[in-house]
Amino acid sequence: MSLLALPASTLAARVKKGEVRAAHVVEESLARIESENPRLGAVLHVGADAARETARRVDDDVSRGIDPGPLAGVPILLKDNISTLGMPTTAGSRILDGYRPLFDATVVEKLRKAGAIPIGKTNLDEFAMGSSTENSAFGVTRNPWDMTRVPGGSSGGSAAAVASAMTPVALGSDTGGSVRQPASFCGVYGLLPTYGRVSRFGLIAFASSLDQIGPMARDLGGVRAVFEVIAGHDPRDATSSIQAPAPARTGPLRVGVAQELLSRPGVETAVAARLEEAAQKLERSGAKLVPVTLPDPDKAVATYYLIATAEASSNLARYDGVRYGLRVPGETVESMMRLTRSAGFGREVKRRILLGTFVLSSGYYDAYYVRAQSHRALLRRAFLKIFEGVDVVLLPTSPTTAFAIGDRTEDPLAMYLADVFTVYGNLAGLPALSVPAGRDAAGLPVGAQLMAPPFGEDRLFAAAEQLEGTGV
Amino acid sequence: MRISEQTIAHLARLAHLDLEPEEMERLTRDLGAILEYVERLADTGETIADDLLPMTWLREDNPMLPLAPGIAVSVAPERHNELFKVPPVLGGDRSKSA
């Protein structure tokens, strides 16, 4: 059996015992990327030399009796909006083509210290703006379960790479569902941590009050192991939290079931059926099911797109052709800036910058931005109230399974509605986990989403353990 | 809400973007449809919640060690010694970019 089929924690344990050499694991991973990536388009850059060097250091540590860390010798792929010293970081955008950061993101530093081996960078929708990984300047990524379908997005490269066993684990980023929805489409686990739990230092900003980095893996233990390494306070991220995780709960798990969402128009019958089965499985494991009503999902999507685009229009103002990335020459600094941004940004990014500029412009600010912020506050209050009565909430990750490539590219609103069940977590700053929950009639994976109160990741893992084995 | 091509052109100027006629037409249509969808937030009679961004906590604004200038400019598209080099800031085609 391929070493890459092993859970990350098993692999690390075998490397630490000296039963398997990290150098050998890295070669397997590089070979797998070489054989699978031409058809999937999941990986944008491979850092083979640096990965081999890191593997040698891990093996040296083991031979000298030094513990290389909890992820010893585990190869990991990183979404290409996470800054890496020595590897390009493009955010899937022509405007950052060839850019090489001068520092590692905090999560990358932590992974290296834990013995993990960053091996390459994965494709994404440009600046993480999308739900299909069709918006990348460097080509589309395909779903390993059906090559005519999208892997989801925006962390579609990481999801496809993990699902096709290029590495046991990967990192994505999640602003409105970008870890969980591709995890659902590709049949893997994907975690959105509580806002502030994982440092955003070195993550290329899209919407700073919503962005979080999260792990993806084929097994629950892999997601948990990577999360435990990357979580924690970081003084370099102004919004990094010093709050301790919520204490573990004792007694039977109380699961809020958002039943009315399952009969919503647009929710596929197979998705509803797999969610019903997941609820029954939790009940058979001793959980108490409690019906809950979640805030209006259409309003949540509207709120999300107003806030996310407002923040994006501000964050993306930094791409001006002066300090890094693309420059298209112009006669004056202003014309250089316009020519650079017009050539460097893709269609969806321009659409969101303009929407965000509109939302923040004089005369519309109160009607759109302030009202969206108010809805966001109300939505968070509603969720905190729900969590007074339940430990976790169960709902679909996505209303559908993976859709066909090209299906939604001409209809931005249809694409935005792919996030209808995932934006809750980002807007309310709550942790959420997508768990593989079976397949539809065509064999495409379905994801069940668990949400918990702030800092309640352990509750998500406890509930997900009960669902293990229902997956694909 | 209806949005005009003039509004899109104004937003593009604010965002430092030039739009081709085809892009202008498409964006006018797309933004109109998106704004129609978000209208559901308006006029609901709900009061404005005042605990905006409740999950944000900010650290003290303490200065930290910056990148050395020579390193910072090493990734610049154009540089002169330890400085970022840019075209003239004053003059030129200001009429297009006001």
Contacts between the chains, C-beta under 8 A, distances in Angstrom:
chain1	res1	chain2	res2	distance
A	99	B	75	6.6
A	100	B	75	6.6
A	101	B	75	7.9
A	102	B	67	6.2
A	102	B	71	5.9
A	102	B	72	7.4
A	102	B	74	7.2
A	102	B	75	6.5
A	195	B	55	5.3
A	196	B	55	7.0
A	196	B	57	7.1
A	209	B	53	6.2
A	209	B	56	6.5
A	235	B	59	6.6
A	235	B	64	8.0
A	236	B	64	7.3
A	238	B	58	5.3
A	238	B	59	4.9
A	239	B	56	6.1
A	239	B	57	6.8
A	239	B	58	6.9
A	240	B	59	7.6
A	241	B	57	6.6
A	298	B	37	7.9
A	298	B	40	6.0
A	299	B	40	5.9
A	299	B	41	6.1
A	301	B	37	7.8
A	302	B	37	6.1
A	302	B	38	4.1
A	302	B	40	5.6
A	302	B	41	5.1
A	303	B	41	6.5
A	305	B	34	6.8
A	305	B	38	6.6
A	306	B	38	5.9
A	306	B	41	7.5
A	313	B	15	6.5
A	317	B	16	8.0
A	320	B	16	7.5
A	321	B	77	6.3
A	322	B	76	7.2
A	322	B	77	7.7
A	322	B	84	5.4
A	322	B	86	5.7
A	323	B	72	7.7
A	323	B	75	7.4
A	323	B	76	5.7
A	323	B	84	5.9
A	324	B	75	4.4
A	324	B	76	6.4
A	324	B	77	7.4
A	325	B	77	7.2
A	326	B	77	7.2
A	327	B	77	3.6
A	327	B	78	6.7
A	329	B	87	7.3
A	330	B	87	6.0
A	331	B	87	6.3
A	331	B	88	7.5
A	331	B	92	4.6
A	331	B	93	6.3
A	332	B	87	5.5
A	332	B	88	5.4
A	332	B	89	7.0
A	332	B	90	7.8
A	332	B	91	6.5
A	332	B	92	3.2
A	332	B	93	6.4
A	332	B	94	7.5
A	332	B	97	7.9
A	333	B	86	4.9
A	333	B	87	5.3
A	333	B	88	6.9
A	333	B	89	4.8
A	334	B	16	7.5
A	334	B	92	7.3
A	334	B	93	7.6
A	334	B	94	7.1
A	334	B	97	4.2
A	335	B	87	7.6
A	335	B	92	6.4
A	335	B	93	5.6
A	335	B	96	7.1
A	335	B	97	6.6
A	336	B	86	7.0
A	336	B	87	5.2
A	337	B	16	5.0
A	338	B	16	4.9
A	338	B	17	6.6
A	338	B	18	5.3
A	338	B	96	7.8
A	338	B	97	6.3
A	339	B	18	7.1
A	341	B	15	7.6
A	341	B	16	5.2
A	341	B	17	5.5
A	342	B	17	5.4
A	342	B	18	4.3
A	342	B	19	7.6
A	345	B	17	7.3
A	347	B	23	7.5
A	347	B	26	8.0
A	350	B	17	5.9
A	350	B	19	7.6
A	350	B	23	7.2
A	350	B	27	7.2
A	351	B	27	6.1
A	351	B	30	5.8
A	351	B	31	7.3
A	353	B	15	5.0
A	353	B	17	6.9
A	354	B	8	6.7
A	354	B	11	4.8
A	354	B	12	6.6
A	354	B	15	6.2
A	354	B	17	7.4
A	354	B	27	6.1
A	354	B	31	6.4
A	355	B	31	5.9
A	355	B	34	6.2
A	357	B	11	4.7
A	357	B	14	5.3
A	357	B	15	4.9
A	358	B	3	7.7
A	358	B	7	7.5
A	358	B	11	5.5
A	358	B	31	7.0
A	358	B	35	7.8
A	361	B	11	7.2
A	361	B	14	7.1
A	367	B	42	6.5
A	368	B	38	7.0
A	368	B	41	7.8
A	370	B	48	6.6
A	371	B	41	5.3
A	371	B	42	6.6
A	371	B	48	7.1
A	372	B	38	7.9
A	372	B	41	6.4
A	373	B	49	7.9
A	373	B	52	4.5
A	373	B	53	6.9
A	374	B	46	7.3
A	374	B	47	8.0
A	374	B	48	4.4
A	374	B	49	4.5
A	374	B	52	7.0
A	375	B	41	5.9
A	375	B	46	8.0
A	375	B	49	7.9
A	376	B	52	7.4
A	376	B	53	7.6
A	377	B	49	3.7
A	377	B	50	7.8
A	377	B	51	5.0
A	377	B	52	5.6
A	377	B	53	7.7
A	377	B	54	5.9
A	378	B	46	7.0
A	378	B	49	5.2
A	380	B	54	5.7
A	380	B	55	7.0
A	381	B	49	7.5
A	381	B	51	7.8
A	412	B	30	5.3
A	412	B	33	7.5
A	412	B	34	6.6
A	413	B	33	5.6
A	413	B	34	6.1
A	413	B	37	5.8
A	416	B	34	7.6
A	428	B	55	7.7
A	429	B	54	7.9
A	429	B	55	3.6
A	454	B	55	7.3
